[in-house]
Amino acid sequence: MKNRVVLAGLVLGAIAGFCRPQDASAIPVFARKYGFNCTMCHSNMPRLNDFGQRYRMNGYQLVGLGSLEQTVLESPAPVALRTSAGYVGTMFNEAAGLSDATASDESDFRLNGLDLLSAGQLGRNIGYFMVYVPQIAAARGVAGQEGSLEMASIVFSNLASTWLNVRAGRFEPAFVPFSVKRQLSVSPYAVYDATFQDGPALSGAQSGVEISGHGPSRFQYAAGLVDGGGTNVAIDSPADVYLRLAQVIGAGEGQTAGQRLGVMGYLGRARPVDLLSVNSCRPADTLRVSATRRSFYRVGLDACLNLGHANLALQYLMAGDDWAFWGEKEHVIYSGGFGELSWLPRTEFVGFARVDYLDAPKIDSRDRFRLTGGGRDYGDLLRLTVGGRYYIEDNVVIHGEYSHRSEKSVRKAIDDATESFVTARIDFAF
């Protein structure tokens, strides 16, 4: 109840502010460079609009004005920071018998991490993009995070024409049509996290090379070769390949105008993990990987549909894993997806609602079940999420969200596992 009161108070504050006109202000990195408002590239930060999507596809330079671009040595320092702070509450169904630490109820005000971003032009048709996540120790009121160079890539654009662009380094691959780095909600896209033990989640960044292109027919493609999952060892050559094709119908890029339809395929190889007895003193001894790599695949369909101020994002994915990843006698197949409706009645406010669903694999060895981290006793997942974002300034946002997740129990003696998540926070960048 207290969680709902806190959320209601902040949401009411947002609604009150909604009636007051606001002046737009620029945010980094590109807004500082060009003197634009952030709404030039974002319909609602962090989600890109059609102009922002074209800018990204063009290697972080204005379309048709490449000769006028300034490099990072000629423009303001291309560095930005983003974080959020506010209330977070998570409540689990204790009757489901979840006893691990991840199933503990939470209720506190919290600083939710920090990202450092840098991007810009190194030369004509040569751009770069970097995201550094500094290490932060977890404490009461502070969300911990491991330090890492999350992304660092260089982009060579318009090699002969817009049909050939090359990105190399560590990046968010184009096989994900709806970026997890620029999603409106805090709650994750469940299907992008679904994988076998230590397998590559589609939500994660990958190291490798990607080629992409687009033309006046509004057809787009992207293909890549990446390292893949964490069970691969240093001697394993990159073997994961993917291809994504998309067609935009109508004006726009399918972000805020036009209709975008897409299809993707991912084929990878990884070493299955063998689970050993847990040794709390030597965690490294609890896992070992197979001597041979096995294959897995992902295929998907997606659509991004726009009508007036409304946008409907649809994603369906099917996964097929070699039996060895799950310790089964036959190959394992599972699927899932989501549908997200967002509504932008004014530039200062966006509301969203999403349904996530996972049809879990029907297997006996549920010790290996890592679709959601739910453990060996749970199967199909359903998540319902609703929320809204009110923009006090282009780079200062009041965010309210509620999400309810349930996982179907596969044992009669155990209740379905449920989780209720609520947050009211301020999201800001500078």
PyMOL commands that set and color helices and strands:
alter all, ss='L'
color gray80, all
select helices_A, chain A and resi 2-18+30-34+38-40+50-57+66-68+94-96+101-103+190-193+283-286+323-325+366-368
alter helices_A, ss='H'
color red, helices_A
select strands_A, chain A and resi 42-44+47-48+79-92+106-123+126-133+148-156+165-171+206-214+219-226+240-249+259-270+273-275+287-289+294-307+310-321+332-346+349-359+378-393+396-409+417-429
alter strands_A, ss='S'
color yellow, strands_A
deselect
rebuild
show_as cartoon
